[in-house]
Amino acid sequence: MKEMTWIVDVVTGALTVEGLSDGDFARLASDLLPHPQHVNCARPVGVPPIKDKVTTSSSAGEDERLRIFRIYHHSVVEGPGRRSVVQFSGCDRRCKGCHAFEAFAIDSGALLCIAEVVEMLLATDGEPRDGVTILGGEPFLQPDGLAVLMRELKKRDQHITLYSGYTIEELRARPEPGVHEALALADILIDGPFVASLTSGANEWRGSTNQRIIYHPADYQTEGS
Ligand code: SF4
């Protein structure tokens, strides 16, 4: 039996299909639907990385900077509903088969003021949105800036889905205050590395079945706790 997911964006009418090869799609729906476009894990295609630049800003977060690879809107598979997404630069896990390989280098993307990241995420061309998703790269490589960004987003009533290639147990063992503040501010944490052999049945939001969808990670009880 083959599992597939069909997602209709109720605002744009766009249809996203997961779990079908090009050939399967053509056999099933080519007489009904236009030629499909690949959307790597349902993020919009063709969104270029941010070019390196150092910005200035006079609003909240002006002293804090983050290395950011890409920002895009209207993702429907990286957390609940429609999301504006920020992809952090840098990942030291290098999971085999990870689609975010372009963002592996810590000096990829651009160094941005957090105020500008907030502004870009909440830009009107991303509306309507159900929240913001933070992924990587590995967001916890920049824990202090991550926490400041999440604080600013929470001040603006944003629902936050946060991805990490580390498990919540690994993150909780880290000493940096920013790691713990970020875990406390997240509405959803999707944790753990991508494992290419465990993609079957991962369903929505996750790349592989080892990853966990943890609602309110601040309240998550680990075994023995
Ligand atoms: S931790 Fe995430 S971003 Fe990093 S290699 Fe693994 S899947 Fe890719």
Residues whose N, C-alpha, C, O or C-beta is under 5 A from the ligand:
A	BS01	SF4	C91 R93 R94 C95 C98 A100 G136 G137 E138 G165 P193 F194
